[in-house]
Amino acid sequence: MRLSLNLEINNTGDNSIINSSIPVKIPIEYRRMFMSYIKHCINQADSDLFTFYYGDHQNKIERDKPFTFSVFFPQLQGIEKTNEHPSYLLLSKNIAILNISTNDLELITAIYNGSLKKTNFSYSNKFSIILKHAYIHPLKKINDSRVKFKTLSPFLINKKGQNEDDNLKYLEYNPTNSGDFKDALKFNLIELCRKFLKYEPNIEIHLPPKETEYKKIVVSHYKQNMTANKMILDIEAPSDALQLFYDIGIGVRRSQGFGMLEVIN
């Protein structure tokens, strides 16, 4: 199940005059802003569901969440640097498209209803997010046992058996030495099936040999530089497993805006 939210992003504060000659600034760690927005939408519509996934002020909960998201900026103009380090994305038009994917009807319903309930959201007293349009996509059903995917948001993979926060070091795909990467990705996919489908399927992964089909992305997230991967992935697995990867994404930190996939023909 997929939901797209067309959002207007504005800078707020003393220096927030916006016109066609002044680009809108979005924090380079924009995923955290949209994570907060999604959490806000869930809480607005269903506080019990919010508590189930995130806990409350007294007890925070670390729970695997069955969703992922990606953000598209149609008018991305460039990047502003501070002391040689990227600090803001510059948008020539203050529009963002937030795409959310999940296999949980209750969750997608809460995000949709919450987005409609309060259409203006403030983040860190510096940015406002205003809902312009919400669209629920037709359900996509995967029946095949082999599917080719492309990444809509880069995915993070750590070493097999490593906690996702261990040293915050993630693997980079290299076609000339892909053994560790392939093993770690396969382990992650099997773990996702074990957690959400309650079984461990046989999975075969065909990684891209062409340079045009993969790219390393260094992402700033929680004040850390993380190595992420964008690529074309060819995966053989039972159809329900492939459906799961499409619905909730792959890799670690999926609910933080990583690992969203799209099927390509």
C-alpha positions in Angstrom: 0.0 0.0 0.0 1.4 3.4 -1.0 0.5 6.9 -0.2 1.9 10.1 -1.8 1.6 13.4 0.0 2.3 16.6 -1.9 3.7 19.1 0.6 4.6 22.7 0.6 7.7 23.4 2.6 8.4 26.9 4.0 11.2 28.5 6.0 9.9 30.2 9.1 11.5 32.7 11.4 13.2 36.1 11.0 14.8 35.4 7.7 12.0 33.4 6.1 11.0 35.8 3.3 10.2 33.6 0.3 10.0 34.7 -3.3 11.0 33.4 -6.7 14.6 34.8 -6.3 15.3 33.3 -2.8 15.5 29.5 -2.7 13.8 27.6 0.1 16.3 25.9 2.4 15.7 22.3 3.5 18.1 20.7 6.1 20.5 18.3 4.6 19.2 15.8 7.1 15.7 16.2 5.7 14.8 12.6 6.5 14.5 13.5 10.2 12.0 16.3 9.4 9.8 13.9 7.4 10.1 11.2 10.1 8.7 13.8 12.6 5.9 14.6 10.2 4.9 11.0 9.8 5.0 10.4 13.5 2.9 13.5 14.0 0.3 12.2 11.5 0.1 8.8 13.2 -0.4 10.4 16.6 -3.0 12.8 15.3 -5.1 10.0 13.9 -4.5 7.1 16.3 -2.6 7.7 19.6 -2.7 4.1 20.6 -1.1 3.0 17.3 1.6 5.7 17.9 2.3 4.4 21.4 2.5 0.8 20.0 5.3 1.8 17.6 7.0 4.6 19.4 6.1 4.5 23.1 5.3 7.6 25.1 7.3 10.3 27.0 8.2 7.9 29.8 8.9 4.7 27.8 10.4 4.9 24.3 9.9 1.8 22.3 12.4 0.4 19.7 10.1 -1.7 17.5 10.6 -2.8 13.8 8.2 -0.7 11.8 6.6 -2.1 8.7 7.0 0.9 6.5 9.5 2.9 4.5 9.4 6.3 2.7 11.2 8.4 0.1 11.1 12.1 -0.6 11.2 13.7 -4.1 12.0 17.4 -4.6 10.9 18.4 -8.1 12.7 21.7 -8.0 16.0 20.8 -6.3 18.4 23.7 -7.2 21.6 22.8 -5.4 23.3 22.4 -2.0 24.5 25.1 0.4 27.7 24.4 2.3 28.9 25.7 5.6 32.6 25.4 6.3 32.9 23.1 3.2 30.2 20.7 4.7 26.7 20.4 3.1 24.1 22.0 5.3 21.0 22.7 3.3 19.2 21.6 0.1 18.1 24.6 -2.0 14.7 24.4 -3.6 13.7 26.8 -6.4 10.1 25.9 -5.6 9.0 24.9 -2.1 7.4 21.5 -3.1 8.2 18.0 -1.8 6.5 14.7 -2.6 6.6 12.3 0.4 6.0 8.7 -0.7 5.1 6.2 2.0 4.9 2.4 1.6 3.7 -0.3 4.0 1.9 -3.6 4.2 -0.2 -2.4 7.2 -3.6 -1.0 6.4 -4.1 0.4 9.9 -0.8 2.3 9.7 -1.4 3.8 6.2 -4.9 4.8 7.2 -3.6 6.6 10.3 -1.0 8.5 8.3 -3.5 9.5 5.7 -6.2 10.6 8.2 -3.6 12.3 10.3 -2.2 14.3 7.4 -5.8 15.5 6.7 -6.5 16.3 10.3 -3.8 19.0 10.7 -2.6 20.3 7.4 0.1 22.6 8.8 3.0 21.1 10.8 5.9 23.0 12.4 9.4 21.4 12.6 12.0 22.9 15.0 10.3 26.3 14.8 12.2 26.8 11.5 10.2 24.9 8.9 6.5 24.4 8.2 5.0 21.6 6.2 1.6 22.2 4.6 -0.4 19.4 3.0 -1.6 20.3 -0.5 -2.8 16.9 -1.8 -2.9 13.3 -0.6 -3.2 10.4 -2.9 -3.6 6.6 -2.1 -2.1 4.5 -4.9 -3.9 1.4 -6.3 -2.7 -1.7 -4.6 0.1 -3.4 -6.4 0.1 -7.2 -6.2 3.3 -9.2 -6.9 2.6 -12.8 -8.1 6.0 -13.6 -9.7 8.9 -15.4 -8.1 11.5 -13.1 -9.7 11.3 -9.4 -9.8 13.6 -6.6 -10.8 13.6 -3.6 -8.5 15.1 -0.1 -8.5 15.7 1.9 -5.4 13.5 5.0 -4.8 15.6 5.8 -1.7 19.1 4.4 -1.1 19.4 1.5 1.3 21.8 0.8 4.2 23.3 -2.6 4.7 25.6 -3.6 7.6 27.7 -6.7 8.1 25.9 -10.0 8.7 24.9 -10.2 12.4 25.9 -6.7 13.2 23.6 -4.4 15.1 22.4 -1.6 12.9 24.0 1.1 15.1 27.4 -0.7 15.5 29.9 2.0 14.6 27.4 3.3 12.1 29.4 1.6 9.3 27.5 0.4 6.3 28.7 -1.7 3.4 29.3 -0.3 -0.1 28.6 -2.4 -3.1 31.6 -3.2 -5.3 31.0 -5.6 -8.2 34.6 -6.8 -8.2 34.4 -7.9 -4.5 30.7 -8.3 -3.7 30.7 -11.4 -1.5 30.3 -9.7 1.9 27.8 -7.2 0.5 25.7 -10.0 -1.1 25.8 -12.1 2.1 24.8 -9.2 4.3 21.9 -8.2 2.0 20.6 -11.7 1.8 20.8 -12.0 5.6 18.8 -8.8 5.9 16.1 -10.0 3.5 15.7 -13.3 5.3 15.5 -11.5 8.6 12.8 -9.3 7.3 10.8 -12.4 6.2 11.4 -14.0 9.6 10.1 -11.0 11.5 7.2 -10.1 9.3 6.2 -13.4 7.5 7.3 -15.8 10.2 9.4 -18.0 8.0 12.8 -18.0 6.2 12.6 -18.4 2.4 15.2 -19.3 -0.1 16.4 -16.1 -1.7 18.7 -15.5 -4.7 20.1 -12.0 -5.4 21.5 -10.9 -8.7 23.5 -7.8 -8.2 24.2 -5.3 -11.0 27.5 -5.7 -13.0 27.1 -2.4 -14.9 28.3 0.9 -13.4 25.1 2.6 -14.8 23.0 0.3 -12.5 24.5 1.2 -9.1 25.7 4.2 -7.2 27.2 4.9 -3.8 25.5 7.7 -1.9 27.0 9.3 1.3 24.0 10.4 3.4 24.2 12.8 6.4 21.8 11.4 9.0 21.8 12.0 12.8 25.1 14.0 12.3 26.8 11.0 10.8 27.9 10.2 7.3 26.4 6.9 6.2 27.3 4.9 3.1 24.1 4.0 1.2 23.5 2.3 -2.1 21.2 2.9 -5.0 20.9 0.2 -7.6 18.9 -2.1 -9.8 18.3 -5.3 -7.9 17.1 -8.6 -9.4 15.7 -10.9 -6.6 14.3 -14.4 -6.8 12.1 -15.4 -3.8 8.5 -16.5 -3.0 6.0 -13.9 -4.2 5.0 -13.0 -0.6 8.6 -12.2 0.2 9.0 -10.1 -2.9 5.7 -8.3 -1.9 7.1 -7.7 1.5 10.3 -6.1 0.1 8.2 -3.9 -2.1 5.8 -2.9 0.7 8.2 -2.2 3.6 11.6 -1.7 1.9 14.9 -3.4 2.4 18.0 -2.8 4.6 18.2 -1.1 8.0 16.6 2.2 9.1 13.8 1.7 6.6 11.3 3.8 8.6 13.9 6.6 8.6 13.6 7.0 4.8 15.9 4.3 3.4 15.4 1.2 1.2 12.1 2.0 -0.6 11.8 0.0 -3.9 9.9 0.2 -7.1 9.2 -2.6 -9.5 10.6 -2.1 -13.0 9.6 -4.1 -16.1 
